[in-house]
Amino acid sequence: MEKGIRNQKRREFIKRSALLTAGTLFMGAAGSKVLGALSPLLASKSIPSVTLNNGLQMPMLGFGTNTLNGATGARCVKEAISVGYRLIDTAHIYGNEKAVGEGILASGTNREKLFITSKLWVDDSGYESTKKAFETSLNKLGVDYLDLYLIHRPRGDVKGTWKAMEDLYMEGKIKAIGVSNFEPDQYNQLMAYAKVKPAINQIETHVFFQEHKAYDFLNQTKVQMEAWSPFAAGRNNIFSNVTLAEIGKKYNKSIAQVCLRWHYQRGIVAIPRSSQKAHMIENLAIFDFELSKSDMATIGTLDLNITQFPEWD
Ligand SMILES: NC(=O)c1ccc[n+]([C@@H]2O[C@H](COP(=O)([O-])OP(=O)(O)OC[C@H]3O[C@@H](n4cnc5c(N)ncnc54)[C@H](OP(=O)(O)O)[C@@H]3O)[C@@H](O)[C@H]2O)c1
């Protein structure tokens, strides 16, 4: 009996290995069209990582969750993980950490395989309140550590907040700490007292707001740049932009894929959001083509060098 079960398990293992090998070969040959559909495992394996300044590996492409709340949020996070995303970006202020946690749980994926980011909102700034807010975020997400915790905006008692985050980092409750929406002078102020250097600065970056100064500054200071709203949340008619569509045609890729590939080729981590599984899959299929130098330069000309979210300034 026991032998029978062993044999059956062995047969299943061989079948799984064969499928995986076939899938890998197929992916190499056929590329994006099979991503997600063939094997979510393969899709997640195909997302390259970057090594942060503290040695932590972070996926170069993740899933944004702003506005994905309640049952929709949980469904989207579960679907995103099922098609291969491993980096999930949330924040206290999105009001969806519980939904994100439900999606993670429903995905059945081991916690260690995921890279979960949350952010400390300005109302919770200060040493004690940061520690409390962090615990609340963990509880809502249903996890016992975060991969990345960011100061959402450079407001309030940033010094007290950073000290609390450093302590949580030292205790091993956060694998990397960073900032969001920090200008170079705000970064320099923080560095005057920081014991731990931020690993990340998550800022608005897309083809209409390319952030060249911040890009150079972050490269020099060895802080990884992460783009929020990599599609400008659809503003300025990005999904019907003629220049991006023309470039996409050459590679048989969509505007969304051209945008995400442009981020990737600049070395920027991007966290696109989508409520549609087809878009989630499409947005992952960017690692099988390369934008030429001249197409990168043409995209460079789309820069308006201005935020598309003036209401948040
Ligand atoms: N740190 C910060 O201050 C900050 C600020 C803003 C955002 N963020 C983070 O960044 C993430 C991304 O930014 P975002 O949510 O503002 O917007 P975004 O990712 O720039 O754009 C999302 C929009 O693009 C559409 N979309 C996605 N894939 C598409 C595709 N393949 N084809 C056509 N349309 C597509 C989505 O519609 P469908 O749902 O129909 O696909 C949605 O309307 C957020 O979710 C959040 O995690 C951080």
Ligand as a Chemical Component Dictionary entry (heavy atoms), coordinates in Angstrom:
data_LIG
# 
_chem_comp.id                   LIG 
_chem_comp.type                 NON-POLYMER 
_chem_comp.pdbx_formal_charge   0 
_chem_comp.three_letter_code    LIG 
# 
loop_
_chem_comp_atom.comp_id 
_chem_comp_atom.atom_id 
_chem_comp_atom.alt_atom_id 
_chem_comp_atom.type_symbol 
_chem_comp_atom.charge 
_chem_comp_atom.model_Cartn_x 
_chem_comp_atom.model_Cartn_y 
_chem_comp_atom.model_Cartn_z 
_chem_comp_atom.pdbx_ordinal 
LIG N1  N1  N 0  3.631  56.019 -2.815  1  
LIG C1  C1  C 0  2.643  56.724 -3.292  2  
LIG O1  O1  O 0  2.431  57.891 -2.913  3  
LIG C2  C2  C 0  1.731  56.117 -4.327  4  
LIG C3  C3  C 0  0.815  56.923 -5.012  5  
LIG C4  C4  C 0  0.013  56.336 -5.984  6  
LIG C5  C5  C 0  0.131  54.979 -6.267  7  
LIG N2  N2  N 1  1.009  54.192 -5.550  8  
LIG C6  C6  C 0  1.137  52.743 -5.831  9  
LIG O2  O2  O 0  1.364  52.580 -7.240  10 
LIG C7  C7  C 0  0.401  51.669 -7.768  11 
LIG C8  C8  C 0  0.115  51.915 -9.234  12 
LIG O3  O3  O 0  -0.381 53.218 -9.461  13 
LIG P1  P1  P 0  -1.923 53.534 -9.772  14 
LIG O4  O4  O 0  -2.756 52.544 -9.075  15 
LIG O5  O5  O -1 -2.136 54.971 -9.441  16 
LIG O6  O6  O 0  -2.105 53.423 -11.325 17 
LIG P2  P2  P 0  -1.375 52.760 -12.592 18 
LIG O7  O7  O 0  -0.818 51.425 -12.256 19 
LIG O8  O8  O 0  -0.479 53.792 -13.185 20 
LIG O9  O9  O 0  -2.612 52.586 -13.580 21 
LIG C9  C9  C 0  -3.728 51.816 -13.244 22 
LIG C10 C10 C 0  -4.729 51.922 -14.390 23 
LIG O10 O10 O 0  -4.191 51.307 -15.548 24 
LIG C11 C11 C 0  -5.152 50.390 -16.098 25 
LIG N3  N3  N 0  -4.419 49.286 -16.697 26 
LIG C12 C12 C 0  -3.607 48.397 -16.079 27 
LIG N4  N4  N 0  -3.068 47.544 -16.961 28 
LIG C13 C13 C 0  -3.572 47.866 -18.180 29 
LIG C14 C14 C 0  -3.407 47.347 -19.475 30 
LIG N5  N5  N 0  -2.575 46.325 -19.706 31 
LIG N6  N6  N 0  -4.086 47.931 -20.491 32 
LIG C15 C15 C 0  -4.916 48.981 -20.279 33 
LIG N7  N7  N 0  -5.119 49.522 -19.057 34 
LIG C16 C16 C 0  -4.452 48.968 -18.010 35 
LIG C17 C17 C 0  -5.981 49.957 -14.926 36 
LIG O11 O11 O 0  -7.269 49.580 -15.387 37 
LIG P3  P3  P 0  -7.836 48.070 -15.213 38 
LIG O12 O12 O 0  -8.094 47.904 -13.745 39 
LIG O13 O13 O 0  -9.050 48.084 -16.062 40 
LIG O14 O14 O 0  -6.775 47.141 -15.720 41 
LIG C18 C18 C 0  -6.048 51.231 -14.079 42 
LIG O15 O15 O 0  -7.080 52.063 -14.523 43 
LIG C19 C19 C 0  -0.804 51.906 -6.843  44 
LIG O16 O16 O 0  -1.809 50.951 -6.993  45 
LIG C20 C20 C 0  -0.120 51.943 -5.497  46 
LIG O17 O17 O 0  0.184  50.638 -5.051  47 
LIG C21 C21 C 0  1.812  54.753 -4.604  48 
# 
loop_
_chem_comp_bond.comp_id 
_chem_comp_bond.atom_id_1 
_chem_comp_bond.atom_id_2 
_chem_comp_bond.value_order 
_chem_comp_bond.pdbx_ordinal 
LIG N1  C1  SING 1  
LIG C1  O1  DOUB 2  
LIG C1  C2  SING 3  
LIG C2  C3  SING 4  
LIG C2  C21 DOUB 5  
LIG C3  C4  DOUB 6  
LIG C4  C5  SING 7  
LIG C5  N2  DOUB 8  
LIG N2  C6  SING 9  
LIG N2  C21 SING 10 
LIG C6  O2  SING 11 
LIG C6  C20 SING 12 
LIG O2  C7  SING 13 
LIG C7  C8  SING 14 
LIG C7  C19 SING 15 
LIG C8  O3  SING 16 
LIG O3  P1  SING 17 
LIG P1  O4  DOUB 18 
LIG P1  O5  SING 19 
LIG P1  O6  SING 20 
LIG O6  P2  SING 21 
LIG P2  O7  DOUB 22 
LIG P2  O8  SING 23 
LIG P2  O9  SING 24 
LIG O9  C9  SING 25 
LIG C9  C10 SING 26 
LIG C10 O10 SING 27 
LIG C10 C18 SING 28 
LIG O10 C11 SING 29 
LIG C11 N3  SING 30 
LIG C11 C17 SING 31 
LIG N3  C12 SING 32 
LIG N3  C16 SING 33 
LIG C12 N4  DOUB 34 
LIG N4  C13 SING 35 
LIG C13 C14 SING 36 
LIG C13 C16 DOUB 37 
LIG C14 N5  SING 38 
LIG C14 N6  DOUB 39 
LIG N6  C15 SING 40 
LIG C15 N7  DOUB 41 
LIG N7  C16 SING 42 
LIG C17 O11 SING 43 
LIG C17 C18 SING 44 
LIG O11 P3  SING 45 
LIG P3  O12 DOUB 46 
LIG P3  O13 SING 47 
LIG P3  O14 SING 48 
LIG C18 O15 SING 49 
LIG C19 O16 SING 50 
LIG C19 C20 SING 51 
LIG C20 O17 SING 52 
# 
